[in-house]
Structure formats: structure tokens, C-alpha cells
Amino acid sequence: QVQLVESGGGLVQPGGSLRLSCAASGSIFSIIYMRWYRQAPGKQRELVAGITSGGSTNYADSVKGRFTISRDNAKNTVYLQVNSLKPEDTAVYYCNAILRRIGERHSDEYWGQGTQVTVSS
């Protein structure tokens, strides 16, 4: 069984920063890709940022220059540093991983439970 557990969300004022973390645990052979998504009330879930096992990254245009994704392969953990936060960044942030479990030849997709980020004065 595999679990993704996010942490680091909270209430922050506009212009503030947070560091989100997502730790993957379980019978993991390799993590191919890790991503952060977010979903605001009444809106569809959207991709925020992604990072490959080799460290290649991609970002949504709305967060470029403000958010930074990174990962610690030894800890099976992905981070999202979110700076210069705006009220429109308010959402539940979800961790997503494409990974191979030990003993499996195919990869599967897993989701965390989400962490709330609220940007408000």
C-alpha cells in the first residue's frame, strides 16, 4: 500500500509564504513523477507544478516565478515553496505521484488527501 501525506498548509496574508510537503510511503520501488495540483471552491482541479525523478520541472503560468517545486528522492518527498501569495491562490493543494510499487512492472497514480491554503488579510 502507498500513502501520500501532505502538510504545511495554513492561513497566510497576501504576499506571504508557505512551504508545502508531501511524503510518500509504502512499498515504493521508484517515483517517476510528482506533481502538485490545487482546487479552489467551485473550480476544477488544476496542475500547479510537476517534477521528474531527474529534477526537470514545469509550472502553471499563474505561479511561475512565485512557486518552486523540489524533491528529495532519498525521502520520497516533494516540496512546494509558495511565495508572494495572492488571494486567488486560495485552494486545497493536492500531491500526486506516478510511481512503481515493489514487485510491479507498471506504474500507478496516487493522490494525497490535500492541504488547505488560505490567503486572506
LINZIZI-V198380 format. One record per residue. N is the residue number from 1. PSI is psi in whole degrees, -180 to 180 (* if undefined). NEAR is the number of other ideal C-beta (glycine too) atoms within 8 Angstrom. Layout:
BEGIN
N_PSI_NEAR + N_PSI_NEAR
END
This chain:
BEGIN
1_146_4 + 2_140_13 + 3_142_8 + 4_125_14 + 5_118_9 + 6_155_15 + 7_167_9 + 8_-5_9 + 9_173_10 + 10_-170_8 + 11_128_4 + 12_150_10 + 13_156_8 + 14_137_9 + 15_-9_5 + 16_-178_8 + 17_156_9 + 18_159_12 + 19_113_9 + 20_144_16 + 21_151_10 + 22_117_17 + 23_128_10 + 24_137_16 + 25_161_8 + 26_-161_8 + 27_70_8 + 28_127_13 + 29_-49_9 + 30_147_7 + 31_117_12 + 32_-43_9 + 33_139_10 + 34_139_15 + 35_157_12 + 36_131_17 + 37_166_11 + 38_154_13 + 39_117_11 + 40_158_9 + 41_130_3 + 42_4_3 + 43_162_8 + 44_154_4 + 45_136_7 + 46_148_9 + 47_131_8 + 48_-51_13 + 49_155_15 + 50_157_11 + 51_135_13 + 52_173_9 + 53_-25_8 + 54_-5_4 + 55_2_7 + 56_138_6 + 57_158_9 + 58_152_5 + 59_151_10 + 60_146_9 + 61_-34_5 + 62_-15_5 + 63_-4_12 + 64_134_8 + 65_-13_3 + 66_-33_8 + 67_146_12 + 68_125_7 + 69_141_15 + 70_167_8 + 71_153_10 + 72_101_9 + 73_-33_7 + 74_-29_4 + 75_1_6 + 76_44_10 + 77_139_10 + 78_145_15 + 79_154_12 + 80_108_14 + 81_120_12 + 82_117_13 + 83_166_8 + 84_49_6 + 85_146_15 + 86_157_7 + 87_-32_7 + 88_-6_7 + 89_-8_11 + 90_125_9 + 91_170_10 + 92_127_10 + 93_127_16 + 94_140_14 + 95_142_13 + 96_139_13 + 97_139_15 + 98_118_10 + 99_164_14 + 100_132_12 + 101_156_11 + 102_131_7 + 103_-4_5 + 104_149_9 + 105_-16_3 + 106_165_5 + 107_154_8 + 108_164_10 + 109_137_7 + 110_152_11 + 111_147_8 + 112_180_12 + 113_-12_8 + 114_151_9 + 115_135_12 + 116_131_9 + 117_122_17 + 118_124_8 + 119_111_13 + 120_147_8 + 121_*_3
END
